[in-house]
Amino acid sequence: MATVIRRNPALFLRELKEYYDDVWKMPGSEYLKDPDFLVVDQKTGKKAKVSFVVLEDGETVSVVYDEMS
């Protein structure tokens, strides 16, 4: 089950890009079928799914997201 974060998705993704080098918009990605986060803007209702892609050794390699309206 995804964690719901209630804030501006564009701002959330911009902040993620400051900390992670690999942030990819990948609509329809297999990683987004069960996302780690669902970011919801309370004012506009705009949503974004966000997932962390992790290797077997536990190292986070990238962040995948898909914007929805």
DOMIDREN-402438 format. One record per residue: residue in three letters; chain; x, y, z of N, C-alpha, C in turn. Coordinates in pm, 1 decimal, m for minus. Layout:
BEGIN
r c n_px n_py n_pz ca_px ca_py ca_pz c_px c_py c_pz
ALA A X Y Z X Y Z X Y Z .
...
END
This chain:
BEGIN
r c n_px n_py n_pz ca_px ca_py ca_pz c_px c_py c_pz
MET A 83.1 m117.0 0.0 0.0 0.0 0.0 88.7 124.9 0.0 .
ALA A 58.1 219.0 m86.8 137.1 340.3 m101.7 109.3 439.1 10.9 .
THR A 211.6 512.5 48.9 197.4 620.9 145.1 146.5 743.2 71.2 .
VAL A 43.9 808.2 123.5 m12.7 926.8 59.7 49.7 1051.1 122.7 .
ILE A 106.4 1136.1 38.1 165.2 1261.7 81.7 81.2 1373.6 22.8 .
ARG A 32.9 1461.8 105.1 m53.8 1569.8 59.4 27.4 1698.2 46.3 .
ARG A 81.0 1719.6 m75.1 151.8 1843.1 m107.8 167.3 1853.2 m257.6 .
ASN A 222.7 1959.4 m305.4 237.6 1984.4 m447.6 331.7 1881.0 m510.9 .
PRO A 283.3 1799.6 m606.6 368.7 1697.6 m667.9 491.7 1754.8 m738.1 .
ALA A 477.9 1869.2 m805.7 592.5 1928.8 m876.1 702.1 1967.2 m777.3 .
LEU A 664.3 2024.8 m664.7 761.4 2062.7 m562.0 825.4 1938.4 m500.7 .
PHE A 746.7 1837.0 m474.4 797.8 1712.1 m417.7 901.9 1649.7 m510.8 .
LEU A 871.9 1644.4 m641.2 965.2 1585.4 m737.6 1090.3 1671.1 m752.0 .
ARG A 1077.4 1802.4 m747.0 1193.0 1891.6 m755.3 1286.8 1866.7 m636.5 .
GLU A 1229.4 1847.8 m518.2 1310.9 1819.6 m400.0 1377.2 1682.4 m409.2 .
LEU A 1307.9 1583.8 m465.9 1370.2 1452.3 m485.8 1490.9 1462.4 m577.6 .
LYS A 1481.3 1544.0 m681.9 1591.8 1560.7 m778.1 1714.2 1623.3 m713.7 .
GLU A 1697.0 1696.7 m603.9 1810.8 1753.6 m532.3 1891.7 1645.1 m461.5 .
TYR A 1826.4 1536.4 m419.4 1892.3 1432.5 m341.9 1929.6 1308.5 m422.5 .
TYR A 1858.9 1284.0 m532.3 1884.9 1165.8 m613.7 1922.9 1209.0 m754.3 .
ASP A 2027.6 1146.4 m807.7 2076.1 1181.5 m941.3 1984.6 1129.6 m1051.5 .
ASP A 1926.3 1015.0 m1030.3 1843.2 951.8 m1133.1 1696.0 958.4 m1094.9 .
VAL A 1625.4 1055.0 m1152.6 1481.3 1068.0 m1132.5 1419.0 1065.9 m1271.0 .
TRP A 1336.8 964.8 m1297.9 1285.6 940.8 m1432.8 1134.4 942.6 m1437.5 .
LYS A 1078.8 1009.0 m1536.5 935.9 1002.0 m1563.0 915.3 883.9 m1657.7 .
MET A 849.8 780.3 m1609.4 830.1 657.6 m1686.6 684.6 612.8 m1676.3 .
PRO A 595.8 672.6 m1754.0 454.4 631.2 m1749.3 439.7 482.5 m1782.1 .
GLY A 356.4 415.6 m1708.9 329.7 274.3 m1735.4 439.8 180.7 m1691.5 .
SER A 534.9 227.9 m1611.2 645.0 143.8 m1565.8 593.8 34.1 m1472.4 .
GLU A 658.0 m80.1 m1476.0 624.0 m191.0 m1386.2 644.8 m151.2 m1240.0 .
TYR A 738.8 m61.0 m1215.1 766.9 m17.8 m1078.3 653.0 64.1 m1018.5 .
LEU A 566.3 118.2 m1102.9 457.7 203.0 m1055.0 326.5 128.5 m1032.5 .
LYS A 326.6 m2.4 m1055.3 205.1 m79.8 m1028.5 174.4 m82.6 m879.6 .
ASP A 277.4 m82.8 m797.6 263.2 m74.2 m651.8 359.3 34.4 m603.3 .
PRO A 322.0 164.3 m617.8 414.7 273.1 m586.8 444.1 285.3 m437.4 .
ASP A 558.8 345.8 m407.0 595.2 371.8 m268.0 519.0 491.7 m212.7 .
PHE A 497.4 592.4 m297.9 427.9 714.4 m257.2 323.4 752.9 m359.8 .
LEU A 216.0 811.6 m312.8 117.2 876.7 m397.6 109.8 1020.6 m347.1 .
VAL A 155.8 1114.4 m430.2 160.9 1255.2 m391.1 36.5 1323.3 m446.4 .
VAL A m41.2 1386.3 m359.0 m168.2 1447.0 m397.0 m167.9 1594.7 m358.6 .
ASP A m194.4 1680.7 m457.2 m210.1 1823.8 m431.1 m353.6 1846.9 m386.1 .
GLN A m372.5 1895.1 m264.1 m506.6 1912.4 m208.6 m586.4 2019.9 m281.6 .
LYS A m519.7 2120.1 m336.5 m591.3 2229.1 m403.0 m641.2 2189.5 m541.3 .
THR A m554.7 2126.3 m620.1 m589.8 2095.7 m759.0 m633.7 1952.4 m780.4 .
GLY A m599.4 1863.0 m688.4 m630.9 1721.8 m705.0 m530.3 1648.3 m792.9 .
LYS A m425.8 1717.7 m839.5 m323.7 1655.1 m923.1 m246.9 1552.2 m840.6 .
LYS A m217.8 1437.5 m903.6 m152.6 1327.2 m833.6 m29.1 1282.2 m909.4 .
ALA A 64.0 1222.3 m837.7 182.1 1161.2 m898.6 216.3 1034.7 m821.3 .
LYS A 245.3 926.6 m893.3 293.9 803.1 m832.3 446.3 809.6 m831.0 .
VAL A 507.6 766.4 m719.6 652.6 770.0 m706.2 699.3 636.9 m648.8 .
SER A 802.8 578.4 m711.4 861.8 454.2 m661.4 1013.4 464.9 m661.3 .
PHE A 1075.1 403.0 m561.6 1219.8 391.9 m557.9 1259.2 259.4 m619.6 .
VAL A 1359.1 260.8 m707.3 1410.0 139.9 m770.2 1535.6 101.0 m693.6 .
VAL A 1535.2 m20.7 m636.7 1642.8 m62.8 m548.3 1704.8 m192.4 m600.7 .
LEU A 1838.4 m199.1 m597.7 1908.1 m321.9 m634.5 1901.0 m422.9 m520.1 .
GLU A 1942.8 m545.4 m546.9 1937.0 m650.8 m445.6 2023.6 m620.7 m324.5 .
ASP A 2132.0 m543.6 m341.4 2219.5 m513.2 m228.0 2165.1 m400.3 m140.4 .
GLY A 2046.9 m345.5 m176.7 1983.6 m243.4 m95.7 2018.5 m101.7 m134.5 .
GLU A 2102.5 m83.3 m235.3 2140.9 51.0 m277.9 2031.8 109.3 m367.0 .
THR A 1982.7 228.7 m333.9 1882.6 295.6 m417.2 1951.2 349.3 m540.6 .
VAL A 1900.7 313.9 m657.6 1965.8 356.5 m780.6 1889.4 466.5 m852.8 .
SER A 1760.0 470.9 m839.0 1685.8 576.7 m906.8 1544.4 588.2 m850.9 .
VAL A 1477.9 694.3 m893.4 1340.2 720.8 m856.3 1259.6 727.6 m984.9 .
VAL A 1145.2 659.0 m988.5 1057.4 656.5 m1105.9 925.7 720.5 m1066.1 .
TYR A 871.4 805.7 m1155.9 742.6 868.4 m1126.1 657.5 878.2 m1251.0 .
ASP A 529.0 896.9 m1229.5 432.8 913.5 m1337.6 328.6 1014.5 m1291.7 .
GLU A 318.7 1125.2 m1361.7 220.4 1226.4 m1324.0 83.0 1188.1 m1376.9 .
MET A m17.2 1215.0 m1296.1 m156.4 1192.4 m1336.3 m232.8 1319.0 m1303.2 .
SER A m348.0 1332.5 m1362.3 m429.0 1449.8 m1327.2 m557.7 1406.9 m1263.6 .
END
